[in-house]
Amino acid sequence: MASTYLTKTFAQAGNRRTFTISYWIKMGQVSTGADQAIMGAAQDGSNSDDLYIHTGRLNFSGYYGSTAYQVRTTAKYRDLSGWYHHVIRFDSTQSTASDRLRLYVNGELQTALDSNTYPSQNLETTYFNTARQHTIGSIAYGVPNLAFNGSMSHFHFCDGYSYGADSFGSTDSTTGEWKLNTSPSVSYGTNGFFILKDGNSVTDQSGQGNNWSVGGGTLTKTEDNPSNVFATFNPLQNRQGNSFSYGNNKVDIPQAKYFGAASTLGMYSGKYYCEIKLTGGATDGSGNYKSFIGISGNPSEQDRNNRYLGQDSYSYGYQGEGGSVDNAASATSYGNSYTNGDIIGIALDLDNNKLYFSKNGTWQNSGVPTSGSTGTGAVSIGTSPTGFWFFACSSSSTNYATNHSANFGNGYFQQTAVSSAGTNASGNGIFEYDVPTGYTALSTKGLNE
């Protein structure tokens, strides 16, 4: 969401003693010094009811001149590759203090708490669920302060009802993972709502008519969701000071750095497709962009030693300047050079150990990604013992910054949707160009096909 936030002013106050909030989030960055807002209502910085992420910890608190209540987890939730499910269960009518405010993460009640100042019995929130402006994705005062950086999905508010996490999700009997209940049997009450259901709609799906509005920024739909997690660039591998944005689907690589960004998900078998767009940076005296796009078998080692893509045995980089493919520090002529605005498609066939690159929809070296073991026009790759990750980086360590934007299947480059979605027989992901038959997006669904 980043600078995007939602607003809603309720027509009247609801139940301020009993309510439930449930939502799924995918973090775009680790919350360190600055808090990241989820939902709140406020008068000013000293008088508010706020739900937010504090240095990775889930926090819900009320400040009315002084702390009225605050419950915060000890655990820090800093996985940027998957979705978290949060449930906030507020019921100040309970006689037991610890039952008045309960936090659940992925179905588990959090009992290890960094802060446990519970509401007094029958306390009513002063600002939350009243007839004043509420925000999602930003603190309600000084908008858009403390903006949430990431994605949200299936956001429920149940006014006057206390529900546990098992009303909104369940444990998969096969995998043991916590999974989404797409149509929970819950009641919503006067101010209740259900938004961001399977997309970016802020129209209330609860039947209560409590629609929200976009207060700022652009609310972008994503194919990435709690039921099918898509790869992004991984900002946790970042010794070189890269900058990540747009849900970690864009990386800006500073000058004097080789290392770029690897995908959060890796591949060991199967066939996968993605698109990476060169979106700018510095050029040399001949106007060449110093870019490599491809795959790496050991991105953490490249990060540690600041190595370019194609310098190691299990890394293969298609270079913007000249169009060669580098591997083990050796360059082989392959295709056309590429420049700012060009989209490089990567088709990785790990069933036959073949790699193909396209430029703006045209397969280079007359490549045929569906040619199987024949590998027409392919780069033949070794078998990496750790699998492979999609990768983009700078091809020079001196004075040449580069920027890359990835489409791992969400159908966007930054905030711009693909202009004409290509065909995709797998039905998994949306891309600018046709996905070769038998290939799929790098996502949890794609990895399990």
VENTAJO-V445432 format. One record per residue. N is the residue number from 1. RES is the residue in one small letter. PHI is phi in whole degrees, -180 to 180 (none if undefined). OMEGA is omega in radians with two decimals (NA if undefined). Layout:
{{N;RES;PHI;OMEGA} {N;RES;PHI;OMEGA}}
This chain:
{{1;m;none;3.10} {2;a;52;-3.11} {3;s;-84;3.14} {4;t;-88;3.07} {5;y;-148;-3.12} {6;l;-114;3.12} {7;t;-133;3.08} {8;k;-159;3.00} {9;t;-112;-3.12} {10;f;-71;-3.12} {11;a;-70;-3.11} {12;q;-154;3.09} {13;a;-72;3.04} {14;g;-103;3.13} {15;n;-80;-3.07} {16;r;-98;3.07} {17;r;-106;-3.06} {18;t;-138;3.07} {19;f;-166;3.14} {20;t;-135;3.04} {21;i;-119;3.11} {22;s;-138;3.13} {23;y;-162;3.02} {24;w;-116;3.09} {25;i;-135;2.95} {26;k;-121;-3.06} {27;m;-70;3.07} {28;g;-93;3.09} {29;q;-155;3.09} {30;v;-75;3.09} {31;s;-75;-3.12} {32;t;-110;-3.10} {33;g;-74;-3.07} {34;a;-93;3.05} {35;d;-74;3.05} {36;q;-122;-3.02} {37;a;-77;2.98} {38;i;-106;-3.12} {39;m;-157;3.10} {40;g;-175;3.03} {41;a;-145;-2.98} {42;a;-156;2.94} {43;q;-101;3.08} {44;d;-162;-3.06} {45;g;-67;-3.14} {46;s;-108;-3.09} {47;n;-141;-3.02} {48;s;-164;2.89} {49;d;-118;-2.98} {50;d;-134;2.99} {51;l;-111;-3.08} {52;y;-156;3.05} {53;i;-101;-3.11} {54;h;-117;-3.08} {55;t;45;3.11} {56;g;89;-3.10} {57;r;-95;3.06} {58;l;-81;-3.03} {59;n;-139;2.96} {60;f;-132;-3.02} {61;s;-152;3.06} {62;g;-127;3.11} {63;y;-119;3.11} {64;y;-123;-3.00} {65;g;85;3.01} {66;s;-145;-3.07} {67;t;-72;3.06} {68;a;-88;3.06} {69;y;-164;3.05} {70;q;-163;3.05} {71;v;-124;-3.08} {72;r;-140;-3.12} {73;t;-71;2.98} {74;t;-78;-3.14} {75;a;-63;3.06} {76;k;-107;-3.08} {77;y;-102;-2.98} {78;r;-126;3.07} {79;d;-77;-3.12} {80;l;-95;-3.07} {81;s;-99;-3.07} {82;g;-136;-3.13} {83;w;-99;3.02} {84;y;-111;3.01} {85;h;-108;3.12} {86;h;-115;2.99} {87;v;-129;3.06} {88;i;-112;-3.06} {89;r;-112;-3.08} {90;f;-108;3.11} {91;d;-153;-3.06} {92;s;-74;3.10} {93;t;-77;-3.09} {94;q;-67;3.14} {95;s;-76;3.10} {96;t;-86;-3.01} {97;a;-57;-3.07} {98;s;-70;3.07} {99;d;-89;-3.08} {100;r;-81;3.07} {101;l;-148;-3.09} {102;r;-123;3.12} {103;l;-113;3.10} {104;y;-119;3.03} {105;v;-127;-3.11} {106;n;49;3.04} {107;g;87;-3.06} {108;e;-104;3.04} {109;l;-67;-3.11} {110;q;-86;-3.13} {111;t;-110;3.03} {112;a;-88;-2.97} {113;l;-122;3.07} {114;d;-79;3.09} {115;s;-145;-3.11} {116;n;-141;3.00} {117;t;-86;-3.04} {118;y;-84;3.08} {119;p;-62;3.00} {120;s;-67;-3.09} {121;q;-61;3.13} {122;n;69;3.05} {123;l;-61;3.03} {124;e;-107;3.07} {125;t;-60;-3.08} {126;t;-81;-3.04} {127;y;-119;-3.10} {128;f;-70;-3.13} {129;n;64;3.02} {130;t;-114;-3.12} {131;a;-85;3.05} {132;r;-139;-3.09} {133;q;-65;2.99} {134;h;-114;3.11} {135;t;-130;2.97} {136;i;-123;3.13} {137;g;92;3.11} {138;s;-161;3.04} {139;i;-64;-2.98} {140;a;-74;3.03} {141;y;-114;-3.13} {142;g;64;-3.13} {143;v;-49;0.06} {144;p;-104;3.14} {145;n;-67;3.05} {146;l;52;-3.06} {147;a;-63;3.06} {148;f;-75;3.13} {149;n;-112;-3.13} {150;g;157;-3.11} {151;s;-124;3.07} {152;m;-128;-3.14} {153;s;-154;3.03} {154;h;48;-3.09} {155;f;-96;-3.12} {156;h;-115;2.92} {157;f;-133;-3.11} {158;c;-112;-3.05} {159;d;-84;3.10} {160;g;93;-3.09} {161;y;-131;3.12} {162;s;-112;-3.11} {163;y;-125;3.01} {164;g;-86;-3.10} {165;a;-63;-3.08} {166;d;-71;3.01} {167;s;-80;-3.04} {168;f;-118;-3.13} {169;g;-159;3.13} {170;s;-156;3.12} {171;t;-89;3.11} {172;d;-66;-3.06} {173;s;-68;-3.13} {174;t;-90;-3.04} {175;t;-94;-3.07} {176;g;77;-3.13} {177;e;-87;3.07} {178;w;-77;-3.06} {179;k;-127;-3.06} {180;l;-73;2.90} {181;n;-99;-2.99} {182;t;-72;-3.13} {183;s;-136;-3.10} {184;p;-68;3.10} {185;s;-91;-3.13} {186;v;-131;3.05} {187;s;-106;-2.98} {188;y;-113;3.12} {189;g;72;-2.97} {190;t;-57;-3.08} {191;n;-100;-3.09} {192;g;-69;3.14} {193;f;-158;3.04} {194;f;-142;-3.11} {195;i;-125;-3.14} {196;l;57;3.09} {197;k;-87;3.09} {198;d;53;3.10} {199;g;160;-3.07} {200;n;-108;3.14} {201;s;-78;3.07} {202;v;-102;3.02} {203;t;-78;-3.06} {204;d;-66;3.13} {205;q;-98;-3.08} {206;s;-83;-3.04} {207;g;95;-3.11} {208;q;-89;3.10} {209;g;74;-3.13} {210;n;-93;-3.13} {211;n;-72;3.08} {212;w;-107;3.11} {213;s;-129;3.03} {214;v;-80;-3.10} {215;g;-84;-3.14} {216;g;-172;3.14} {217;g;79;-3.13} {218;t;-124;3.14} {219;l;-89;-3.01} {220;t;-99;3.08} {221;k;-73;3.11} {222;t;-132;3.03} {223;e;-72;3.09} {224;d;-62;-3.08} {225;n;-153;-3.09} {226;p;-60;-3.13} {227;s;-92;-3.12} {228;n;-150;-3.05} {229;v;-85;-3.14} {230;f;-95;3.05} {231;a;-66;2.90} {232;t;-135;2.91} {233;f;-68;-3.06} {234;n;-104;-3.11} {235;p;-76;3.13} {236;l;-77;2.99} {237;q;-97;-2.97} {238;n;-157;3.08} {239;r;-77;-2.96} {240;q;-99;3.05} {241;g;81;3.06} {242;n;-69;3.11} {243;s;-114;-3.09} {244;f;-115;-3.14} {245;s;-154;3.14} {246;y;53;3.12} {247;g;64;-3.13} {248;n;67;3.05} {249;n;-99;3.05} {250;k;-131;3.09} {251;v;-128;3.05} {252;d;-108;-3.07} {253;i;-102;-3.06} {254;p;-72;3.11} {255;q;-64;3.07} {256;a;63;3.09} {257;k;-136;3.00} {258;y;-85;-2.85} {259;f;-66;3.13} {260;g;-112;-3.06} {261;a;-147;3.06} {262;a;-103;3.06} {263;s;-71;3.11} {264;t;-71;3.14} {265;l;-104;3.09} {266;g;-113;-3.04} {267;m;-133;3.10} {268;y;-119;3.07} {269;s;-150;-3.13} {270;g;100;-3.08} {271;k;-129;-3.00} {272;y;-135;-3.10} {273;y;-135;2.98} {274;c;-150;3.11} {275;e;-130;3.10} {276;i;-126;-3.06} {277;k;-108;3.01} {278;l;-76;-3.02} {279;t;-117;3.01} {280;g;130;-3.08} {281;g;128;-3.12} {282;a;-94;3.09} {283;t;-118;3.06} {284;d;-84;-3.10} {285;g;-65;3.13} {286;s;-100;3.11} {287;g;84;-3.13} {288;n;-86;3.02} {289;y;-91;-3.09} {290;k;-89;-3.04} {291;s;-127;2.94} {292;f;-124;3.07} {293;i;-134;-3.13} {294;g;171;-3.07} {295;i;-136;3.10} {296;s;-136;3.09} {297;g;-92;-3.13} {298;n;-154;-3.07} {299;p;-64;-3.14} {300;s;-66;3.10} {301;e;-70;3.08} {302;q;-64;3.13} {303;d;-61;-3.07} {304;r;-63;-3.05} {305;n;-106;3.09} {306;n;54;-3.12} {307;r;-101;3.14} {308;y;-80;-3.14} {309;l;-72;-3.06} {310;g;107;3.14} {311;q;-82;-3.09} {312;d;-101;-3.08} {313;s;-62;-3.08} {314;y;-107;3.01} {315;s;-130;-3.04} {316;y;-135;-3.08} {317;g;-125;3.05} {318;y;-86;-2.98} {319;q;-93;3.14} {320;g;-63;-3.13} {321;e;-85;3.08} {322;g;98;3.05} {323;g;80;3.10} {324;s;-78;2.94} {325;v;-114;-3.12} {326;d;-99;3.05} {327;n;-154;-3.12} {328;a;52;3.09} {329;a;64;3.11} {330;s;-124;-3.09} {331;a;-100;3.09} {332;t;-124;3.11} {333;s;-57;-3.06} {334;y;-139;-3.04} {335;g;-147;-3.14} {336;n;-80;2.99} {337;s;-68;3.08} {338;y;-137;-3.01} {339;t;-143;-3.08} {340;n;-56;3.13} {341;g;96;3.12} {342;d;-77;3.14} {343;i;-109;3.12} {344;i;-101;3.05} {345;g;-90;3.10} {346;i;-121;3.03} {347;a;-114;-3.08} {348;l;-112;-3.14} {349;d;-105;-3.11} {350;l;-88;3.00} {351;d;-79;-3.13} {352;n;-122;-3.14} {353;n;57;3.12} {354;k;-128;-3.11} {355;l;-133;-3.10} {356;y;-131;3.07} {357;f;-127;3.01} {358;s;-121;3.04} {359;k;-122;-3.14} {360;n;51;3.04} {361;g;92;3.14} {362;t;-103;-3.13} {363;w;-71;-3.08} {364;q;-77;-3.13} {365;n;58;-3.12} {366;s;54;-3.09} {367;g;-68;3.09} {368;v;-128;-3.06} {369;p;-61;3.14} {370;t;-92;-3.07} {371;s;-82;3.02} {372;g;62;-3.08} {373;s;-68;3.09} {374;t;-64;3.07} {375;g;64;-3.13} {376;t;-60;3.11} {377;g;71;-3.06} {378;a;-90;2.87} {379;v;-93;3.11} {380;s;-80;-3.05} {381;i;-117;3.08} {382;g;-76;3.10} {383;t;-92;-3.14} {384;s;-78;3.13} {385;p;-67;-3.12} {386;t;-111;-3.07} {387;g;86;-3.10} {388;f;-133;3.04} {389;w;-129;2.97} {390;f;-66;-2.94} {391;f;-155;3.01} {392;a;-143;-3.13} {393;c;-160;3.02} {394;s;-81;3.12} {395;s;-104;3.10} {396;s;-145;-3.14} {397;s;-92;-3.02} {398;t;-126;2.88} {399;n;67;-3.10} {400;y;-124;3.03} {401;a;-73;3.06} {402;t;-137;3.11} {403;n;-126;-3.13} {404;h;-131;3.08} {405;s;-121;-3.07} {406;a;-105;2.92} {407;n;-118;3.10} {408;f;-88;3.09} {409;g;132;3.13} {410;n;-76;3.11} {411;g;86;-3.13} {412;y;-135;2.82} {413;f;-111;-2.96} {414;q;60;3.14} {415;q;-99;-3.07} {416;t;-100;3.12} {417;a;-68;3.07} {418;v;-58;-3.01} {419;s;-76;3.14} {420;s;-152;-3.02} {421;a;-56;3.12} {422;g;-78;3.12} {423;t;-75;-3.14} {424;n;-152;-3.07} {425;a;-63;-3.13} {426;s;-71;-3.10} {427;g;72;-3.07} {428;n;-116;3.14} {429;g;96;3.12} {430;i;-124;-3.07} {431;f;-130;3.12} {432;e;-66;-3.05} {433;y;-116;-3.11} {434;d;-60;3.06} {435;v;-87;3.14} {436;p;-57;3.13} {437;t;-57;-3.14} {438;g;95;3.13} {439;y;-102;-3.12} {440;t;-145;3.10} {441;a;-73;3.07} {442;l;-82;-3.12} {443;s;-150;3.12} {444;t;-63;3.07} {445;k;-67;-3.14} {446;g;-63;-3.14} {447;l;-69;-3.08} {448;n;-107;3.12} {449;e;-73;NA}}
